[in-house]
Amino acid sequence: MSYVIAQPCVDVKDKACINECPVDCIYEGARSLYIHPSECVDCGACDPVCPVEAIYFSEDVPDEWADYVRANAEFFEDGPGVSRPDQDHPVIQAEPDRLPVPD
């Protein structure tokens, strides 16, 4: 098991968690951050610094965001952990745009 970044991170990507992670297992996608489940050492250092409370231990992810456990794992299926700021998992792609609309 590992930690998971869920829906509150979509379109926020604060990145405080990246700075706090001692093993560098948090990577950037286009609209969200992702935790590599094989690299995460379950230390929990990322959790308290997340300003939007998007980080959960995988077994504690709220039911409405259960797909984010799969999304975090599948984001890395094509290879080792790397940031891909031009890509996201389909679960994140399906989320409505949360960015403010300009006036």
C-alpha positions as CSV (number, residue, x, y, z in Angstrom):
1,M,0.0,0.0,0.0
2,S,1.0,3.6,-0.5
3,Y,-0.3,7.1,-0.3
4,V,-2.6,8.4,-3.1
5,I,-3.3,11.8,-4.4
6,A,-7.1,12.3,-5.0
7,Q,-9.5,14.7,-6.6
8,P,-8.8,17.8,-4.6
9,C,-5.4,18.1,-6.3
10,V,-6.9,18.3,-9.8
11,D,-6.1,21.8,-11.2
12,V,-4.3,22.8,-8.0
13,K,-0.9,21.1,-8.0
14,D,0.4,23.0,-5.0
15,K,3.7,20.9,-5.0
16,A,4.4,21.3,-1.2
17,C,4.2,17.5,-1.1
18,I,7.0,17.2,-3.6
19,N,9.3,19.3,-1.5
20,E,8.5,17.2,1.6
21,C,8.8,13.7,0.1
22,P,12.1,12.1,1.3
23,V,12.1,9.6,-1.5
24,D,11.0,11.7,-4.5
25,C,8.0,9.5,-5.4
26,I,5.6,12.3,-6.3
27,Y,5.4,13.3,-10.0
28,E,3.6,15.9,-12.0
29,G,0.9,15.3,-14.7
30,A,-0.9,17.9,-16.7
31,R,-3.7,18.6,-14.1
32,S,-2.7,16.6,-11.0
33,L,0.2,15.2,-9.1
34,Y,0.7,11.4,-8.7
35,I,2.4,9.2,-6.1
36,H,4.3,6.2,-7.5
37,P,3.0,3.3,-5.5
38,S,6.2,1.2,-5.9
39,E,8.5,4.1,-4.7
40,C,6.3,5.4,-1.8
41,V,7.7,4.2,1.5
42,D,4.5,5.1,3.4
43,C,6.2,7.7,5.6
44,G,3.3,10.1,5.4
45,A,5.5,13.2,5.2
46,C,3.5,14.5,2.2
47,D,0.1,14.3,3.9
48,P,0.2,17.2,6.5
49,V,1.7,19.7,4.0
50,C,-1.1,19.3,1.4
51,P,-3.1,22.5,1.5
52,V,-6.2,20.9,-0.1
53,E,-6.1,17.6,1.8
54,A,-5.8,15.5,-1.3
55,I,-3.4,12.9,0.0
56,Y,-4.7,9.7,1.6
57,F,-3.3,6.3,2.6
58,S,-4.6,4.1,-0.2
59,E,-6.9,2.2,2.2
60,D,-8.4,5.4,3.5
61,V,-9.3,7.1,0.2
62,P,-13.0,8.2,0.4
63,D,-15.3,6.0,-1.6
64,E,-16.2,8.8,-4.1
65,W,-12.5,9.0,-5.0
66,A,-11.7,5.2,-5.1
67,D,-10.7,5.5,-8.8
68,Y,-7.7,7.6,-7.8
69,V,-6.0,4.6,-6.3
70,R,-6.0,3.0,-9.7
71,A,-5.2,6.3,-11.5
72,N,-2.0,6.8,-9.3
73,A,-0.8,3.3,-10.1
74,E,-1.7,3.2,-13.8
75,F,-0.1,6.6,-14.4
76,F,3.3,4.7,-14.1
77,E,2.5,1.5,-16.0
78,D,4.5,2.6,-19.0
79,G,7.8,2.8,-17.1
80,P,9.5,4.3,-14.1
81,G,8.4,7.3,-12.2
82,V,8.8,10.4,-14.3
83,S,6.9,13.7,-14.5
84,R,4.7,14.0,-17.6
85,P,3.3,17.5,-17.4
86,D,1.5,17.0,-20.8
87,Q,-0.4,13.8,-19.7
88,D,-2.9,12.6,-17.2
89,H,-4.7,9.4,-16.4
90,P,-8.2,9.2,-17.9
91,V,-9.8,9.5,-14.4
92,I,-8.2,13.0,-14.1
93,Q,-8.9,13.9,-17.7
94,A,-12.6,13.2,-17.1
95,E,-12.8,15.7,-14.2
96,P,-14.5,19.0,-15.0
97,D,-12.2,21.9,-15.4
98,R,-11.7,23.6,-12.0
99,L,-9.7,26.5,-13.1
100,P,-11.3,29.9,-12.7
101,V,-12.9,31.3,-15.9
102,P,-11.5,34.7,-16.8
103,D,-13.9,37.6,-16.9
